[in-house]
Amino acid sequence: MTTSPTPALSPAAIHRAASEFQLTLNDEQVLQIQQYTRILATWNDKVNLTAIRDPLEILYRHFCESMFGASLLPAGNCRLADVGSGAGFPGIPLKIIRPELQVFLVESNVKKATFLAEVIREIRLSETRVLVSRFEELDEEVAPLDVVCSRALGDFSGFLGWAGSPRVGARLALLWLGGRDLDEVRKLPGWAWAEPVAVPHSLQRFLLVGSSSP
């Protein structure tokens, strides 16, 4: 029994979804999203990268929600680490919409890291590295960082302690969180948190930005 190929996302569908998140994409960025989605569909049959299989839902939940965080990043070229990158969200979509970023994708699972490397190669992302490691084992490989981000990491205390340590020196943390995690994260020491930003089309998903405090 053969599986039918995943239908391609049309440029019109991508632009329409992006506009609902106040995002503007050029033709190259649209093409990169289409290519990335095809690679993800192919690999998902071998490696469990995402439970979401519908291309339109992937577009909204993974691409648009990730890119929505770009407006909260510092202007210009900065060094960003996506910790626990998994299938590449949010790090690769942030790189697509902000090509000037220098991005590190931190992923300890070798198969997932191999997938990330293929995506980087196929959609031709510059200044984007995959680090096959646990974040606790990294310091000079990524330091100094301007921003750390994560969308699917549960160890908030360990992650933020590492990110704000002198050996890493991240200035900002950008987190994609469910509503249940907001209070826990905002109580952690070492960071001053802005008001959470609600993710469009969601009742219980938020973006939270923190500045490291001395």
Long-range contacts (C-beta under 8 A, 24 or more apart in sequence): 3-45, 6-37, 6-38, 6-41, 6-55, 7-55, 8-34, 8-37, 8-38, 8-55, 9-33, 9-34, 9-37, 9-55, 9-56, 9-59, 13-56, 13-59, 14-59, 17-56, 17-59, 17-60, 17-63, 17-64, 18-64, 18-67, 20-64, 20-200, 20-201, 21-64, 21-65, 21-67, 21-68, 21-200, 22-68, 22-71, 23-64, 23-67, 23-68, 23-70, 23-97, 25-97, 29-96, 29-97, 32-96, 32-123, 33-59, 33-63, 33-93, 33-96, 35-122, 35-123, 36-63, 36-88, 36-92, 36-96, 36-119, 36-122, 36-123, 39-115, 39-118, 39-119, 39-122, 40-87, 40-119, 43-115, 43-118, 46-111, 47-111, 47-112, 47-115, 49-86, 49-87, 49-112, 49-115, 50-86, 50-87, 60-201, 62-87, 62-89, 62-93, 63-89, 63-93, 64-200, 65-89, 65-90, 65-176, 65-199, 65-202, 65-205, 66-90, 66-91, 66-92, 66-93, 66-94, 66-151, 66-176, 67-93, 67-94, 67-96, 67-97, 68-199, 68-200, 68-207, 69-94, 69-149, 69-174, 69-176, 69-207, 70-94, 70-97, 70-98, 72-174, 72-197, 72-207, 72-209, 73-98, 73-101, 73-147, 73-172, 73-174, 74-146, 74-147, 74-171, 74-172, 76-100, 77-101, 77-102, 78-102, 78-146, 78-147, 79-104, 79-142, 79-144, 79-145, 79-146, 79-147, 80-104, 80-145, 80-146, 80-147, 80-148, 80-149, 81-105, 81-106, 81-135, 81-142, 81-145, 81-147, 81-148, 81-149, 81-170, 82-106, 82-149, 82-150, 82-151, 83-135, 83-148, 83-149, 83-150, 83-153, 83-159, 83-163, 84-135, 84-150, 84-151, 84-152, 84-153, 85-112, 85-116, 85-130, 86-112, 86-152, 87-112, 87-115, 87-116, 88-115, 88-116, 88-119, 89-151, 89-152, 90-149, 90-151, 90-176, 91-128, 91-149, 92-116, 92-119, 92-120, 92-125, 92-128, 94-149, 95-125, 95-128, 96-123, 96-125, 99-126, 101-127, 102-127, 102-128, 103-127, 103-128, 103-129, 104-128, 104-129, 104-131, 104-141, 104-142, 104-145, 105-129, 105-130, 105-131, 106-131, 106-133, 106-135, 106-138, 106-142, 107-131, 107-132, 108-132, 108-133, 108-134, 135-159, 135-162, 136-162, 138-168, 139-167, 139-168, 140-167, 142-168, 143-167, 143-168, 143-169, 144-168, 144-169, 144-170, 145-169, 145-170, 145-171, 146-170, 146-171, 146-172, 147-171, 147-172, 147-173, 147-174, 148-172, 148-173, 148-174, 149-173, 149-174, 149-175, 149-176, 150-175, 150-176, 151-175, 151-176, 152-176, 156-181, 156-184, 156-185, 156-188, 157-188, 160-185, 160-188, 160-190, 160-191, 160-210, 161-190, 163-212, 164-190, 164-191, 164-212, 169-212, 170-212, 171-211, 171-212, 172-209, 172-210, 172-211, 172-212, 173-208, 173-209, 173-210, 173-212, 174-207, 174-208, 174-209, 175-207, 175-208, 175-209, 175-210, 176-205, 176-206, 176-207, 177-205, 177-206, 177-207, 177-208, 178-204, 178-205, 178-206, 179-203, 179-204, 179-205, 179-206, 180-204, 182-206, 182-208, 185-210
